[in-house]
Amino acid sequence: MAAYVVFCLTDVHDEERLAEYRRQAVPILQATPGLKFFAGPAPVALEGPPLAIVVIVELPNLEAAKRWYYSEDYQRVAAIRHEASKGFAFIVESWASPAT
């Protein structure tokens, strides 16, 4: 079943560093087989704190999601995101297949 790595940024305090993170992270995302990603600013928060940016990374399964997130390549650039913003991230595994 698919797994999703979800990044929710609640505060961006260094736009320039976050832009550098995107410049380095996007090629890593694009080079990962089977990975899809979606990103958007100013999401509409229905519950909880307001969010500045949300990114959703879809991978084929939970193990692939963990391997990608904990990879040396991604962790190297994740440090830039941590410097530039506050927020949280999590992995969730799909428990239902989409209708085909």
C-alpha positions as YAML, in Angstrom:
chain: A
units: angstrom
residues:
- id: 1
  name: MET
  ca: [0.00, 0.00, 0.00]
- id: 2
  name: ALA
  ca: [1.16, 3.53, -0.70]
- id: 3
  name: ALA
  ca: [2.78, 5.58, 2.05]
- id: 4
  name: TYR
  ca: [2.88, 9.36, 2.33]
- id: 5
  name: VAL
  ca: [5.52, 11.56, 3.92]
- id: 6
  name: VAL
  ca: [3.72, 14.75, 4.93]
- id: 7
  name: PHE
  ca: [5.57, 17.96, 5.78]
- id: 8
  name: CYS
  ca: [3.61, 20.75, 7.46]
- id: 9
  name: LEU
  ca: [5.48, 24.01, 7.90]
- id: 10
  name: THR
  ca: [3.91, 26.32, 10.46]
- id: 11
  name: ASP
  ca: [6.45, 29.13, 10.30]
- id: 12
  name: VAL
  ca: [9.00, 30.10, 7.67]
- id: 13
  name: HIS
  ca: [11.54, 32.50, 9.16]
- id: 14
  name: ASP
  ca: [14.18, 32.37, 6.40]
- id: 15
  name: GLU
  ca: [12.69, 32.41, 2.91]
- id: 16
  name: GLU
  ca: [16.12, 32.48, 1.27]
- id: 17
  name: ARG
  ca: [17.29, 29.31, 3.05]
- id: 18
  name: LEU
  ca: [13.96, 27.61, 2.32]
- id: 19
  name: ALA
  ca: [14.42, 28.43, -1.37]
- id: 20
  name: GLU
  ca: [17.85, 26.78, -1.17]
- id: 21
  name: TYR
  ca: [16.25, 23.73, 0.42]
- id: 22
  name: ARG
  ca: [13.78, 23.51, -2.48]
- id: 23
  name: ARG
  ca: [16.59, 23.86, -5.04]
- id: 24
  name: GLN
  ca: [18.39, 20.91, -3.46]
- id: 25
  name: ALA
  ca: [15.39, 18.77, -2.45]
- id: 26
  name: VAL
  ca: [13.47, 18.79, -5.76]
- id: 27
  name: PRO
  ca: [16.20, 16.95, -7.73]
- id: 28
  name: ILE
  ca: [16.33, 14.30, -4.96]
- id: 29
  name: LEU
  ca: [12.56, 13.90, -5.19]
- id: 30
  name: GLN
  ca: [12.64, 13.72, -8.98]
- id: 31
  name: ALA
  ca: [15.43, 11.12, -8.98]
- id: 32
  name: THR
  ca: [13.58, 8.67, -6.70]
- id: 33
  name: PRO
  ca: [11.80, 5.93, -8.70]
- id: 34
  name: GLY
  ca: [8.10, 5.58, -7.91]
- id: 35
  name: LEU
  ca: [7.93, 8.83, -5.97]
- id: 36
  name: LYS
  ca: [5.31, 11.52, -6.59]
- id: 37
  name: PHE
  ca: [5.13, 14.79, -4.72]
- id: 38
  name: PHE
  ca: [2.69, 17.64, -4.29]
- id: 39
  name: ALA
  ca: [3.40, 21.00, -2.68]
- id: 40
  name: GLY
  ca: [1.43, 24.12, -2.03]
- id: 41
  name: PRO
  ca: [1.59, 27.34, -0.08]
- id: 42
  name: ALA
  ca: [-1.17, 28.70, 2.13]
- id: 43
  name: PRO
  ca: [-3.18, 25.52, 2.72]
- id: 44
  name: VAL
  ca: [-6.61, 25.95, 4.27]
- id: 45
  name: ALA
  ca: [-6.31, 24.56, 7.80]
- id: 46
  name: LEU
  ca: [-9.58, 22.98, 8.89]
- id: 47
  name: GLU
  ca: [-8.34, 22.03, 12.35]
- id: 48
  name: GLY
  ca: [-5.17, 22.82, 14.26]
- id: 49
  name: PRO
  ca: [-2.68, 25.62, 13.76]
- id: 50
  name: PRO
  ca: [-2.42, 27.60, 10.53]
- id: 51
  name: LEU
  ca: [0.07, 26.17, 8.06]
- id: 52
  name: ALA
  ca: [2.41, 28.08, 5.76]
- id: 53
  name: ILE
  ca: [3.33, 25.24, 3.37]
- id: 54
  name: VAL
  ca: [2.37, 21.60, 2.97]
- id: 55
  name: VAL
  ca: [4.31, 19.02, 0.96]
- id: 56
  name: ILE
  ca: [3.07, 15.46, 0.40]
- id: 57
  name: VAL
  ca: [5.47, 12.82, -0.91]
- id: 58
  name: GLU
  ca: [3.92, 9.56, -2.13]
- id: 59
  name: LEU
  ca: [5.97, 6.38, -2.22]
- id: 60
  name: PRO
  ca: [4.98, 2.80, -3.03]
- id: 61
  name: ASN
  ca: [5.05, 1.55, 0.58]
- id: 62
  name: LEU
  ca: [6.07, 2.33, 4.15]
- id: 63
  name: GLU
  ca: [9.57, 0.87, 3.84]
- id: 64
  name: ALA
  ca: [10.27, 2.93, 0.70]
- id: 65
  name: ALA
  ca: [9.05, 6.06, 2.51]
- id: 66
  name: LYS
  ca: [11.36, 5.42, 5.46]
- id: 67
  name: ARG
  ca: [14.32, 4.65, 3.19]
- id: 68
  name: TRP
  ca: [13.78, 7.90, 1.27]
- id: 69
  name: TYR
  ca: [13.29, 10.09, 4.35]
- id: 70
  name: TYR
  ca: [16.28, 8.66, 6.22]
- id: 71
  name: SER
  ca: [18.56, 8.57, 3.18]
- id: 72
  name: GLU
  ca: [21.83, 10.48, 3.41]
- id: 73
  name: ASP
  ca: [20.87, 12.60, 0.39]
- id: 74
  name: TYR
  ca: [17.59, 13.78, 1.89]
- id: 75
  name: GLN
  ca: [18.84, 14.19, 5.45]
- id: 76
  name: ARG
  ca: [21.64, 16.45, 4.17]
- id: 77
  name: VAL
  ca: [19.10, 18.91, 2.75]
- id: 78
  name: ALA
  ca: [16.54, 18.40, 5.53]
- id: 79
  name: ALA
  ca: [18.95, 20.25, 7.80]
- id: 80
  name: ILE
  ca: [18.43, 23.35, 5.65]
- id: 81
  name: ARG
  ca: [14.64, 23.09, 6.07]
- id: 82
  name: HIS
  ca: [15.11, 22.80, 9.85]
- id: 83
  name: GLU
  ca: [17.21, 25.99, 9.84]
- id: 84
  name: ALA
  ca: [14.69, 27.91, 7.73]
- id: 85
  name: SER
  ca: [11.36, 26.88, 9.23]
- id: 86
  name: LYS
  ca: [9.37, 25.31, 12.01]
- id: 87
  name: GLY
  ca: [6.86, 22.57, 11.54]
- id: 88
  name: PHE
  ca: [6.37, 18.84, 11.69]
- id: 89
  name: ALA
  ca: [6.45, 15.80, 9.46]
- id: 90
  name: PHE
  ca: [5.05, 12.30, 9.57]
- id: 91
  name: ILE
  ca: [4.60, 9.18, 7.47]
- id: 92
  name: VAL
  ca: [1.18, 7.63, 7.04]
- id: 93
  name: GLU
  ca: [0.46, 4.38, 5.24]
- id: 94
  name: SER
  ca: [-2.65, 4.09, 3.10]
- id: 95
  name: TRP
  ca: [-5.12, 1.51, 4.32]
- id: 96
  name: ALA
  ca: [-7.50, 1.75, 1.39]
- id: 97
  name: SER
  ca: [-7.00, 1.58, -2.35]
- id: 98
  name: PRO
  ca: [-8.37, 4.40, -4.47]
- id: 99
  name: ALA
  ca: [-11.30, 3.48, -6.71]
- id: 100
  name: THR
  ca: [-10.18, 2.44, -10.17]
...
